[in-house]
Amino acid sequence: MTVTPTLETKRLILRPLAMSDAPAIQRHFNNWNIIQHLAQVVPWPYPEDGAVTFVTRELERVAAGEEIYNWMLVLRGGDGEAVGNIRFRPRSDNVKGNRGFWLAERYWNQGLMSEAVSAVNDFAFRTLGIESFYACNAATNAASRRVKQKTGAEFIGYVELAHHDGQTLAEKWRVSRENWLRRHR
């Protein structure tokens, strides 16, 4: 069974997903400004039990042996409530890539997601020892693109992926161990 380790950054604690996170996920994630840029596999309108369903499904997948790392982002010195999520499936070959993330809107444009993604990249390359993985974002999602650029991802092209905002073009990015270690010696 995959165990998601706790990771720490200057401003964040990335801790494993737990059922107790469902209320915070429901409150922060149920937001068109977040969901519009996500693939249509995410339900919209977001159902009242959307977060409970998500957490239950993810915990069941891990218990069944799937390699999924799910971190909840918590502010250091905060009240302990989750304000975002990074989901990482290092060996998946899904068109959506290996890593996805979201952050509560009130925390946007503060560099928090870049900080969290850097910690996950470090875990992927230094702890898991993988060579590379992929991440995608809606071509219209400039903020997600900036996170990828700031954390050393390399743009490799476009893939077709239906998003809630009607966009069907997604950018595909490669994150490599070689580039990461070169940038973070």
Backbone as CSV, one residue per row, in Angstrom:
resi,resn,N_x,N_y,N_z,CA_x,CA_y,CA_z,C_x,C_y,C_z
1,MET,0.839,-1.184,0.000,0.000,0.000,0.000,0.889,1.255,0.000
2,THR,0.530,2.216,-0.827,1.254,3.473,-0.921,0.989,4.322,0.321
3,VAL,2.034,4.836,0.907,1.898,5.743,2.045,2.348,7.126,1.597
4,THR,1.442,8.085,1.674,1.769,9.453,1.312,2.501,10.091,2.487
5,PRO,3.758,10.496,2.290,4.499,11.093,3.398,4.111,12.560,3.599
6,THR,4.323,13.054,4.784,4.145,14.482,5.041,5.378,15.208,4.523
7,LEU,5.151,16.279,3.761,6.226,17.101,3.220,6.060,18.507,3.795
8,GLU,7.172,19.196,4.012,7.082,20.536,4.568,7.856,21.516,3.707
9,THR,7.304,22.720,3.559,7.967,23.806,2.850,8.018,24.998,3.804
10,LYS,8.512,26.088,3.306,8.621,27.290,4.132,7.258,27.727,4.689
11,ARG,6.217,27.661,3.858,4.905,28.175,4.276,3.815,27.125,4.379
12,LEU,4.119,25.880,3.987,3.075,24.861,3.898,3.483,23.553,4.556
13,ILE,2.466,22.814,4.951,2.608,21.408,5.312,1.739,20.650,4.320
14,LEU,2.344,19.694,3.636,1.608,18.821,2.728,1.432,17.510,3.465
15,ARG,0.200,17.212,3.830,-0.059,16.005,4.615,-1.002,15.093,3.839
16,PRO,-1.033,13.816,4.212,-1.879,12.879,3.477,-3.362,13.230,3.569
17,LEU,-4.070,12.974,2.481,-5.521,13.114,2.409,-6.181,12.247,3.479
18,ALA,-7.204,12.786,4.142,-7.961,12.038,5.157,-9.443,12.365,5.001
19,MET,-10.295,11.474,5.476,-11.734,11.710,5.391,-12.117,13.027,6.066
20,SER,-11.384,13.423,7.087,-11.690,14.676,7.791,-11.471,15.911,6.911
21,ASP,-10.845,15.750,5.741,-10.646,16.867,4.816,-11.872,17.151,3.953
22,ALA,-12.833,16.250,3.939,-13.990,16.410,3.042,-14.707,17.756,3.204
23,PRO,-14.993,18.239,4.420,-15.683,19.537,4.519,-14.884,20.695,3.906
24,ALA,-13.572,20.727,4.118,-12.751,21.802,3.550,-12.693,21.685,2.029
25,ILE,-12.568,20.467,1.521,-12.568,20.264,0.069,-13.888,20.744,-0.507
26,GLN,-14.991,20.337,0.108,-16.311,20.728,-0.388,-16.443,22.254,-0.413
27,ARG,-15.978,22.907,0.613,-16.101,24.367,0.731,-15.218,25.099,-0.292
28,HIS,-13.975,24.680,-0.431,-13.041,25.409,-1.297,-13.097,24.989,-2.769
29,PHE,-13.310,23.710,-3.034,-13.231,23.180,-4.394,-14.502,23.462,-5.193
30,ASN,-15.620,23.593,-4.525,-16.902,23.829,-5.191,-16.945,25.277,-5.675
31,ASN,-16.149,25.584,-6.707,-15.937,26.950,-7.153,-15.693,26.915,-8.664
32,TRP,-16.552,27.566,-9.421,-16.425,27.565,-10.872,-15.057,28.067,-11.332
33,ASN,-14.483,29.030,-10.629,-13.174,29.566,-11.030,-12.077,28.504,-10.975
34,ILE,-12.243,27.495,-10.138,-11.315,26.358,-10.087,-11.732,25.311,-11.120
35,ILE,-12.974,24.915,-11.070,-13.450,23.770,-11.851,-13.488,24.042,-13.357
36,GLN,-13.675,25.284,-13.774,-13.768,25.568,-15.215,-12.543,25.088,-15.991
37,HIS,-11.390,25.051,-15.357,-10.157,24.646,-16.031,-9.853,23.161,-15.883
38,LEU,-10.727,22.412,-15.234,-10.476,20.993,-15.007,-11.172,20.139,-16.054
39,ALA,-10.648,18.931,-16.228,-11.233,17.982,-17.171,-12.645,17.615,-16.720
40,GLN,-13.467,17.261,-17.675,-14.872,16.988,-17.390,-15.113,15.735,-16.553
41,VAL,-14.069,15.019,-16.165,-14.265,13.893,-15.242,-14.708,14.400,-13.869
42,VAL,-14.393,15.660,-13.560,-14.845,16.275,-12.311,-16.295,16.711,-12.524
43,PRO,-17.217,16.315,-11.636,-18.619,16.692,-11.852,-18.866,18.188,-11.629
44,TRP,-19.720,18.759,-12.482,-20.194,20.135,-12.300,-21.623,20.214,-12.778
45,PRO,-22.546,20.788,-12.013,-22.324,21.371,-10.693,-21.784,20.333,-9.706
46,TYR,-20.916,20.812,-8.810,-20.287,19.910,-7.850,-21.341,19.439,-6.862
47,PRO,-21.525,18.111,-6.745,-22.587,17.603,-5.865,-22.289,17.841,-4.380
48,GLU,-23.354,17.849,-3.585,-23.218,18.083,-2.141,-22.306,17.062,-1.471
49,ASP,-22.261,15.854,-2.034,-21.387,14.810,-1.474,-20.131,14.615,-2.322
50,GLY,-19.797,15.601,-3.145,-18.659,15.474,-4.061,-17.343,15.203,-3.349
51,ALA,-17.084,15.927,-2.275,-15.814,15.759,-1.562,-15.760,14.417,-0.841
52,VAL,-16.842,14.038,-0.201,-16.883,12.738,0.493,-16.668,11.617,-0.526
53,THR,-17.313,11.731,-1.684,-17.157,10.729,-2.740,-15.707,10.671,-3.216
54,PHE,-15.093,11.822,-3.435,-13.704,11.887,-3.885,-12.764,11.249,-2.856
55,VAL,-12.875,11.659,-1.597,-11.973,11.143,-0.563,-12.156,9.640,-0.408
56,THR,-13.401,9.186,-0.362,-13.684,7.750,-0.223,-13.049,6.971,-1.368
57,ARG,-13.264,7.440,-2.599,-12.727,6.753,-3.778,-11.196,6.712,-3.745
58,GLU,-10.560,7.824,-3.411,-9.101,7.871,-3.384,-8.531,6.947,-2.315
59,LEU,-9.115,6.961,-1.126,-8.627,6.092,-0.046,-8.842,4.616,-0.386
60,GLU,-9.960,4.294,-1.055,-10.209,2.910,-1.483,-9.191,2.471,-2.533
61,ARG,-8.852,3.357,-3.455,-7.867,3.021,-4.494,-6.505,2.716,-3.884
62,VAL,-6.098,3.533,-2.920,-4.813,3.305,-2.253,-4.858,1.982,-1.479
63,ALA,-5.947,1.735,-0.764,-6.092,0.490,0.004,-6.054,-0.731,-0.913
64,ALA,-6.532,-0.560,-2.161,-6.534,-1.663,-3.131,-5.175,-1.834,-3.811
65,GLY,-4.211,-0.970,-3.475,-2.866,-1.143,-4.000,-2.454,-0.191,-5.104
66,GLU,-3.323,0.753,-5.505,-2.911,1.720,-6.526,-1.870,2.670,-5.945
67,GLU,-0.896,3.038,-6.771,0.123,3.980,-6.327,-0.378,5.402,-6.590
68,ILE,-0.983,5.973,-5.565,-1.508,7.339,-5.627,-1.034,8.064,-4.378
69,TYR,-0.444,9.223,-4.595,-0.050,10.084,-3.483,-0.989,11.283,-3.519
70,ASN,-1.654,11.546,-2.414,-2.620,12.633,-2.334,-2.269,13.514,-1.153
71,TRP,-1.812,14.721,-1.450,-1.441,15.646,-0.384,-2.482,16.741,-0.242
72,MET,-2.810,17.062,0.993,-3.623,18.229,1.288,-2.670,19.334,1.723
73,LEU,-2.864,20.523,1.201,-2.014,21.661,1.516,-2.602,22.416,2.701
74,VAL,-1.791,22.599,3.727,-2.211,23.283,4.950,-1.201,24.389,5.223
75,LEU,-1.685,25.572,5.555,-0.792,26.691,5.855,-0.104,26.468,7.187
76,ARG,1.203,26.682,7.218,1.937,26.648,8.498,1.383,27.770,9.372
77,GLY,1.171,27.467,10.632,0.662,28.487,11.537,-0.802,28.802,11.323
78,GLY,-1.467,28.060,10.455,-2.892,28.272,10.211,-3.721,27.425,11.162
79,ASP,-4.989,27.249,10.800,-5.910,26.501,11.664,-5.942,25.005,11.350
80,GLY,-5.084,24.555,10.434,-5.029,23.130,10.094,-5.961,22.731,8.962
81,GLU,-6.788,23.676,8.484,-7.718,23.355,7.405,-6.979,23.258,6.072
82,ALA,-7.326,22.260,5.292,-6.750,22.077,3.965,-7.224,23.199,3.039
83,VAL,-6.275,23.750,2.261,-6.606,24.830,1.328,-6.300,24.448,-0.121
84,GLY,-5.872,23.206,-0.336,-5.578,22.757,-1.685,-5.173,21.297,-1.685
85,ASN,-4.891,20.784,-2.878,-4.596,19.368,-3.041,-3.628,19.176,-4.203
86,ILE,-2.720,18.221,-4.047,-1.898,17.733,-5.162,-2.065,16.217,-5.192
87,ARG,-2.444,15.720,-6.347,-2.614,14.274,-6.551,-1.544,13.837,-7.542
88,PHE,-0.778,12.811,-7.159,0.333,12.358,-7.986,0.254,10.856,-8.169
89,ARG,0.197,10.429,-9.413,0.198,9.004,-9.775,1.402,8.779,-10.682
90,PRO,2.555,8.428,-10.102,3.807,8.417,-10.865,3.854,7.442,-12.029
91,ARG,3.101,6.375,-11.986,3.220,5.373,-13.052,1.978,5.281,-13.930
92,SER,1.108,6.274,-13.855,-0.089,6.306,-14.691,0.273,6.792,-16.091
93,ASP,-0.426,6.265,-17.101,-0.214,6.793,-18.451,-1.491,7.441,-18.987
94,ASN,-2.289,8.000,-18.087,-3.517,8.688,-18.434,-3.193,9.943,-19.241
95,VAL,-4.036,10.278,-20.190,-3.820,11.468,-21.022,-3.721,12.739,-20.171
96,LYS,-4.346,12.745,-18.996,-4.306,13.922,-18.120,-2.961,14.070,-17.411
97,GLY,-2.094,13.101,-17.555,-0.787,13.188,-16.929,-0.755,12.535,-15.560
98,ASN,0.336,12.765,-14.843,0.579,12.096,-13.562,0.264,12.957,-12.349
99,ARG,0.170,14.261,-12.549,-0.019,15.139,-11.398,-1.097,16.166,-11.704
100,GLY,-1.953,16.384,-10.700,-2.962,17.432,-10.806,-3.005,18.187,-9.497
101,PHE,-3.494,19.415,-9.541,-3.568,20.192,-8.308,-4.659,21.246,-8.386
102,TRP,-5.052,21.705,-7.220,-5.941,22.873,-7.122,-5.636,23.579,-5.800
103,LEU,-5.988,24.854,-5.756,-5.753,25.674,-4.574,-6.970,26.565,-4.373
104,ALA,-7.390,26.729,-3.127,-8.520,27.608,-2.817,-8.246,28.999,-3.386
105,GLU,-9.249,29.595,-3.977,-9.071,30.841,-4.720,-8.459,31.967,-3.886
106,ARG,-8.798,32.043,-2.625,-8.264,33.156,-1.824,-6.746,33.078,-1.611
107,TYR,-6.118,31.949,-1.988,-4.677,31.779,-1.845,-3.928,31.853,-3.176
108,TRP,-4.636,32.199,-4.244,-4.003,32.293,-5.556,-3.004,33.456,-5.594
109,ASN,-2.058,33.350,-6.520,-1.093,34.423,-6.818,-0.190,34.784,-5.637
110,GLN,0.117,33.792,-4.806,1.037,34.005,-3.691,2.247,33.071,-3.771
111,GLY,2.322,32.267,-4.835,3.436,31.335,-4.996,3.306,30.059,-4.176
112,LEU,2.162,29.855,-3.537,1.998,28.668,-2.686,2.005,27.369,-3.486
113,MET,1.331,27.356,-4.638,1.286,26.112,-5.404,2.656,25.789,-5.988
114,SER,3.405,26.781,-6.418,4.761,26.513,-6.913,5.624,25.919,-5.797
115,GLU,5.451,26.431,-4.593,6.190,25.917,-3.439,5.814,24.461,-3.155
116,ALA,4.511,24.165,-3.208,4.038,22.800,-2.949,4.484,21.843,-4.055
117,VAL,4.368,22.266,-5.306,4.774,21.433,-6.441,6.272,21.133,-6.365
118,SER,7.067,22.104,-5.950,8.505,21.870,-5.805,8.788,20.764,-4.795
119,ALA,8.041,20.748,-3.693,8.218,19.688,-2.690,7.832,18.326,-3.256
120,VAL,6.760,18.277,-4.034,6.323,17.016,-4.644,7.338,16.564,-5.695
121,ASN,7.844,17.494,-6.503,8.874,17.130,-7.484,10.101,16.547,-6.787
122,ASP,10.504,17.178,-5.706,11.652,16.690,-4.955,11.408,15.262,-4.459
123,PHE,10.223,15.001,-3.947,9.845,13.664,-3.498,9.895,12.676,-4.675
124,ALA,9.331,13.077,-5.816,9.269,12.190,-6.986,10.666,11.792,-7.459
125,PHE,11.569,12.759,-7.502,12.887,12.491,-8.071,13.904,11.996,-7.051
126,ARG,13.894,12.542,-5.860,14.900,12.151,-4.868,14.485,10.926,-4.049
127,THR,13.196,10.802,-3.758,12.739,9.671,-2.937,12.290,8.494,-3.798
128,LEU,11.401,8.747,-4.760,10.914,7.660,-5.615,11.919,7.298,-6.705
129,GLY,12.774,8.246,-7.076,13.787,7.980,-8.088,13.264,7.832,-9.495
130,ILE,12.094,8.374,-9.791,11.568,8.249,-11.155,12.315,9.194,-12.089
131,GLU,12.294,8.883,-13.374,13.039,9.672,-14.361,12.253,10.872,-14.868
132,SER,10.942,10.710,-15.069,10.128,11.825,-15.555,8.654,11.503,-15.360
133,PHE,7.846,12.547,-15.440,6.395,12.388,-15.421,5.784,13.539,-16.201
134,TYR,4.472,13.474,-16.405,3.776,14.461,-17.221,2.678,15.145,-16.415
135,ALA,2.397,16.375,-16.816,1.299,17.132,-16.232,0.630,17.911,-17.353
136,CYS,-0.672,18.084,-17.248,-1.427,18.815,-18.266,-2.235,19.925,-17.618
137,ASN,-2.567,20.907,-18.425,-3.488,21.948,-17.994,-4.257,22.455,-19.201
138,ALA,-5.457,22.975,-18.949,-6.224,23.597,-20.021,-5.364,24.698,-20.631
139,ALA,-5.385,24.805,-21.945,-4.575,25.812,-22.626,-4.939,27.223,-22.157
140,THR,-6.135,27.400,-21.625,-6.584,28.706,-21.146,-6.166,28.989,-19.700
141,ASN,-5.554,28.015,-19.026,-5.229,28.166,-17.601,-3.801,28.711,-17.434
142,ALA,-3.689,30.029,-17.508,-2.375,30.686,-17.434,-1.704,30.465,-16.082
143,ALA,-2.462,30.425,-15.003,-1.867,30.258,-13.671,-1.214,28.880,-13.536
144,SER,-1.886,27.847,-14.030,-1.323,26.502,-13.975,-0.078,26.417,-14.859
145,ARG,-0.117,27.067,-15.994,1.052,27.106,-16.876,2.234,27.753,-16.154
146,ARG,1.997,28.864,-15.450,3.078,29.550,-14.730,3.703,28.654,-13.668
147,VAL,2.873,27.878,-12.961,3.415,26.951,-11.954,4.356,25.965,-12.635
148,LYS,3.950,25.427,-13.760,4.797,24.463,-14.473,6.096,25.117,-14.929
149,GLN,6.001,26.324,-15.464,7.205,27.025,-15.912,8.144,27.314,-14.743
150,LYS,7.585,27.758,-13.618,8.415,28.106,-12.455,9.044,26.885,-11.804
151,THR,8.461,25.704,-12.029,8.982,24.498,-11.379,9.716,23.584,-12.367
152,GLY,10.135,24.145,-13.508,11.046,23.436,-14.399,10.436,22.451,-15.373
153,ALA,9.122,22.510,-15.584,8.514,21.610,-16.565,8.842,22.098,-17.976
154,GLU,8.868,21.164,-18.893,9.183,21.457,-20.296,7.923,21.232,-21.130
155,PHE,7.472,22.257,-21.848,6.294,22.137,-22.707,6.618,21.207,-23.865
156,ILE,5.751,20.196,-24.078,6.036,19.257,-25.167,4.971,19.232,-26.249
157,GLY,3.814,19.863,-26.000,2.796,19.884,-27.043,1.392,19.939,-26.470
158,TYR,0.448,19.652,-27.342,-0.967,19.714,-26.964,-1.617,18.340,-27.068
159,VAL,-2.632,18.125,-26.231,-3.467,16.931,-26.306,-4.918,17.382,-26.262
160,GLU,-5.796,16.541,-26.771,-7.229,16.822,-26.718,-7.775,16.328,-25.382
161,LEU,-8.446,17.215,-24.660,-9.011,16.876,-23.359,-10.128,17.867,-23.072
162,ALA,-11.342,17.363,-22.927,-12.499,18.242,-22.709,-12.487,18.814,-21.291
163,HIS,-12.601,20.134,-21.209,-12.652,20.841,-19.928,-14.034,21.478,-19.751
164,HIS,-14.351,21.828,-18.527,-15.666,22.393,-18.226,-15.929,23.720,-18.908
165,ASP,-14.901,24.510,-19.187,-15.110,25.809,-19.818,-15.314,25.694,-21.326
166,GLY,-15.396,24.460,-21.846,-15.594,24.240,-23.273,-14.283,24.058,-24.037
167,GLN,-13.177,24.329,-23.382,-11.859,24.163,-23.991,-11.588,22.668,-24.224
168,THR,-11.048,22.324,-25.378,-10.691,20.919,-25.624,-9.195,20.752,-25.860
169,LEU,-8.455,21.834,-25.740,-7.024,21.778,-25.944,-6.323,21.879,-24.592
170,ALA,-5.438,20.922,-24.331,-4.661,20.938,-23.090,-3.183,20.957,-23.439
171,GLU,-2.422,21.689,-22.638,-0.974,21.700,-22.783,-0.409,20.507,-22.030
172,LYS,0.552,19.837,-22.637,1.208,18.706,-21.984,2.645,19.113,-21.668
173,TRP,3.052,18.844,-20.429,4.365,19.225,-19.922,5.083,17.996,-19.400
174,ARG,6.386,17.957,-19.597,7.228,16.881,-19.071,8.090,17.457,-17.955
175,VAL,8.120,16.755,-16.843,8.964,17.135,-15.714,9.993,16.015,-15.592
176,SER,11.279,16.367,-15.755,12.306,15.331,-15.751,13.227,15.455,-14.547
177,ARG,13.684,14.305,-14.109,14.649,14.230,-13.005,15.906,15.036,-13.333
178,GLU,16.405,14.879,-14.551,17.620,15.560,-14.975,17.475,17.077,-14.845
179,ASN,16.394,17.638,-15.392,16.172,19.089,-15.303,15.974,19.528,-13.862
180,TRP,15.225,18.736,-13.104,14.934,19.109,-11.714,16.211,19.158,-10.875
181,LEU,17.004,18.112,-10.975,18.228,18.052,-10.157,19.231,19.128,-10.600
182,ARG,19.275,19.422,-11.884,20.170,20.477,-12.372,19.773,21.824,-11.772
183,ARG,18.489,22.083,-11.670,17.987,23.363,-11.128,18.048,23.435,-9.613
184,HIS,18.066,22.277,-8.933,17.954,22.253,-7.468,19.097,21.491,-6.808
185,ARG,20.297,21.850,-7.135,21.463,21.214,-6.505,21.681,21.774,-5.142
